[in-house]
Amino acid sequence: MNRRRYAARGVSGGYRVRDNKRRRWWGDHCEVCPDELLAALNGGAGHARVTALLKRYRALER
C-alpha cells in the first residue's frame, strides 16, 4: 500500500499542505481548507489536480 504524497495538516491559524515524499510543506498557508481540496488530498489525487485546486482557491482569496 502506497503512502499519500500530499496531506492537509492542521497548523496554528489554519491548514498547510504537507508533501510526504519530500518531507516539507508545499503551497501556501490556508486559513480555511476547502472541502474539494481536502477530498483531493485525502483521495490520492495527482500533482496536477492538487496544483490546479490550490491555484483556484489562491485566486479566490485575493
C-alpha positions as CSV (number, residue, x, y, z in Angstrom):
1,M,0.0,0.0,0.0
2,N,1.4,3.4,-1.0
3,R,1.5,6.4,1.3
4,R,-0.3,9.5,0.2
5,R,2.1,12.1,-1.2
6,Y,0.1,15.1,-0.1
7,A,-1.8,15.6,3.1
8,A,-3.6,18.5,4.7
9,R,-2.2,19.2,8.2
10,G,-3.7,21.5,10.8
11,V,-1.3,24.2,12.0
12,S,-2.0,27.2,14.1
13,G,-4.3,29.6,12.3
14,G,-5.4,27.1,9.6
15,Y,-4.1,24.4,7.3
16,R,-1.0,23.7,5.3
17,V,-0.3,21.0,2.6
18,R,2.4,18.5,3.5
19,D,4.5,16.8,0.8
20,N,5.3,13.5,2.4
21,K,7.7,12.4,-0.3
22,R,10.0,15.5,0.1
23,R,9.2,15.8,3.8
24,R,8.4,19.6,3.7
25,W,5.5,22.0,3.4
26,W,4.1,22.6,0.0
27,G,2.0,25.5,-1.1
28,D,0.6,28.4,0.9
29,H,-0.9,28.6,4.4
30,C,-4.7,28.4,4.2
31,E,-7.0,29.8,6.8
32,V,-9.8,27.6,5.6
33,C,-9.2,24.3,3.8
34,P,-11.9,23.9,1.2
35,D,-13.8,20.6,1.1
36,E,-12.9,19.9,-2.5
37,L,-9.2,20.4,-1.9
38,L,-9.3,18.2,1.2
39,A,-11.1,15.4,-0.6
40,A,-8.5,15.6,-3.4
41,L,-5.6,15.4,-1.0
42,N,-7.1,12.5,1.0
43,G,-8.2,10.7,-2.1
44,G,-4.8,10.5,-3.6
45,A,-5.2,13.0,-6.4
46,G,-2.2,13.6,-8.6
47,H,0.1,16.6,-8.6
48,A,-1.7,18.4,-11.5
49,R,-5.1,18.2,-9.8
50,V,-3.9,19.4,-6.4
51,T,-1.9,22.3,-8.1
52,A,-5.0,23.4,-10.1
53,L,-7.2,23.4,-7.0
54,L,-4.6,25.4,-5.0
55,K,-4.3,28.0,-7.8
56,R,-8.1,28.3,-8.0
57,Y,-8.5,28.9,-4.2
58,R,-5.5,31.2,-4.0
59,A,-7.1,33.4,-6.7
60,L,-10.4,33.5,-4.8
61,E,-8.6,34.7,-1.7
62,R,-7.3,37.8,-3.5
